Amino acid sequence: MPDYQVSHLDQLEAEAIFVLRETAAQFQKPALLFSGGKDSIVMAHLARKAFWPAKLPFPLVHVDTGHNFPETIEYRDQYVKRLEAELVVGSVQESINKGRAVEEKGPNASRNKLQTVTLLDTIEGNGYDACLGGGRRDEEKARAKERFFSHRDEFGQWDPKNQRPELWNLFNGRKHESEHFRVFPLSNFTEMDIWLYIEREGIELPSLYFAHEREVFFRNGSLLAVTECITMQPAEIAEKKCVRFRTIGDATCTGAVESSAATLQDIIEEVAASRQTERGTRSDDKRSETAMEDRKREGYF
């Protein structure tokens, strides 16, 4: 009898595809949250596999802070066109203009937290009853509490004590009117798994993930890029360094790491040797010990 073995990447892929199909089956109007970062790219890639040869049965939703890296937006538009998917963009600037969100002040001001209002408005305005996200349990202690199907109440809030058991991967998508779910197909992937899967599948990524020369400066332990949306302080000095980004988000709070990793294999070796988590470069997570969990309770991704 032949020895049939499945690699751990095949197991993770099959699990994610199962969750994606369950989402399409249980909900009336799901959407896939797409930031242009590696996790949402992998999730979109898996969704394409899950429903091939049909097109994606849900739109890609991007919450645009207005402070994104230009490379991210360029990649987003090209990728959506290649997938022939529908793109829905929620604008934080529009939320500010309408008075729904208030711009932060001061040198450490960021629009990252303001995404919550825009996301909830986008979900309500379009009637989405489930939003697929690229969150992984290894990223941060608050995300480790997530289920695959993560319940949100009528205010879009998350209560870690009010989540359904998922024994034997049985998912309960029942909800009351105006409630919705966030669904996380990549929950059991690790950062290393993501990179190994990207290499195996030959997935193209934004150039930000690979080593390149860029003007950066240090602030609160993070190496931030010099951009139009950040006002440098008199004591801060910009200098050119060879860097890359392990995670991509709002430019005001996404830190870079000094790196010479120019290929996927280089990145895999670098991640294997790293002693800092990928979100250790995100200055917004350093605002308090419970920064991520606080934002999630309010309706964040």
Order of alpha helices (4+ residues) and beta strands (2+ residues): alpha-beta-alpha-beta-alpha-beta-alpha-alpha-beta-beta-beta-alpha-beta-beta-beta-beta-alpha-alpha
